[in-house]
Amino acid sequence: MKKWLSIAGWARIAAKLGAYLRSPIIPLWEKALLLVPVIAYWVLPDVLPYLPFDDLAVTLIMVNWFVGRIERKYPALNRDKL
């Protein structure tokens, strides 16, 4: 829970997210695991306005999941190597 409330933690995740999305090592389909659901969720509330989650909250949850998944799947990729 401490990580979720830390500005430094979110800054680290944002920096890693940018590096991972630009990395040629990570295949496009892996990047689509983040981008497609997030973009779909940003569009779907306009069609289904009674969803109980805010767009930003879902985006932050997906970004956190994506960065954690990439860190586990590609342990050789770290910020100083990108």
C-alpha positions as a printed NumPy array, in Angstrom:
array([[  0.   ,   0.   ,   0.   ],
       [  2.923,   2.296,   0.72 ],
       [  4.09 ,   1.995,  -2.91 ],
       [  0.659,   3.078,  -4.186],
       [  0.773,   6.295,  -2.159],
       [  4.385,   7.216,  -2.888],
       [  5.08 ,   9.944,  -5.433],
       [  8.609,   8.632,  -5.836],
       [  7.226,   5.155,  -6.568],
       [  4.901,   6.496,  -9.271],
       [  7.742,   8.578, -10.746],
       [  9.853,   5.419, -10.987],
       [  6.996,   3.516, -12.627],
       [  6.371,   6.36 , -15.107],
       [ 10.052,   6.468, -16.064],
       [ 10.167,   2.71 , -16.542],
       [  6.913,   2.731, -18.518],
       [  8.309,   5.226, -21.013],
       [ 11.514,   3.248, -21.384],
       [  9.645,  -0.051, -21.802],
       [  7.263,   1.354, -24.405],
       [ 10.228,   2.688, -26.437],
       [ 12.339,  -0.438, -26.019],
       [ 12.843,  -2.465, -29.203],
       [ 13.449,  -5.583, -27.081],
       [  9.835,  -5.768, -25.924],
       [  7.534,  -7.02 , -28.718],
       [  4.631,  -4.894, -29.908],
       [  2.045,  -7.436, -28.723],
       [  3.39 ,  -7.089, -25.177],
       [  2.987,  -3.313, -25.367],
       [ -0.546,  -3.833, -26.701],
       [ -1.37 ,  -5.67 , -23.441],
       [ -1.265,  -2.248, -21.814],
       [ -2.342,   0.1  , -24.551],
       [ -5.405,  -1.699, -25.938],
       [ -7.265,  -2.184, -22.611],
       [ -6.438,   1.325, -21.411],
       [ -7.572,   2.975, -24.639],
       [-10.688,   0.78 , -24.708],
       [-11.526,   1.726, -21.139],
       [-11.101,   5.42 , -21.897],
       [-13.626,   5.028, -24.751],
       [-16.091,   2.571, -23.153],
       [-17.273,   4.798, -20.283],
       [-18.704,   7.079, -22.944],
       [-20.75 ,   4.122, -24.16 ],
       [-21.342,   2.597, -20.718],
       [-21.436,   5.564, -18.308],
       [-22.32 ,   3.552, -15.182],
       [-18.971,   1.818, -14.741],
       [-17.81 ,   2.418, -11.147],
       [-14.139,   3.15 , -11.874],
       [-12.489,   6.349, -12.924],
       [-10.447,   6.303, -16.141],
       [ -7.315,   7.466, -14.367],
       [ -7.594,   4.789, -11.66 ],
       [ -7.879,   2.016, -14.239],
       [ -4.957,   3.459, -16.187],
       [ -2.754,   3.582, -13.075],
       [ -3.666,   0.011, -12.144],
       [ -2.862,  -1.202, -15.671],
       [  0.433,   0.718, -15.791],
       [  1.487,  -0.754, -12.451],
       [  0.564,  -4.254, -13.649],
       [  2.382,  -3.766, -16.979],
       [  5.623,  -2.497, -15.428],
       [  5.629,  -5.331, -12.878],
       [  4.983,  -7.904, -15.611],
       [  7.784,  -6.575, -17.832],
       [ 10.208,  -6.484, -14.886],
       [  9.437, -10.135, -14.121],
       [  9.468, -11.328, -17.743],
       [ 12.569,  -9.382, -18.82 ],
       [ 14.801,  -9.249, -15.719],
       [ 17.833,  -8.206, -17.799],
       [ 16.027,  -5.005, -18.73 ],
       [ 16.533,  -2.411, -16.122],
       [ 16.548,   1.334, -16.234],
       [ 20.301,   1.785, -16.512],
       [ 20.501,  -0.569, -19.517],
       [ 17.738,   1.183, -21.522]])
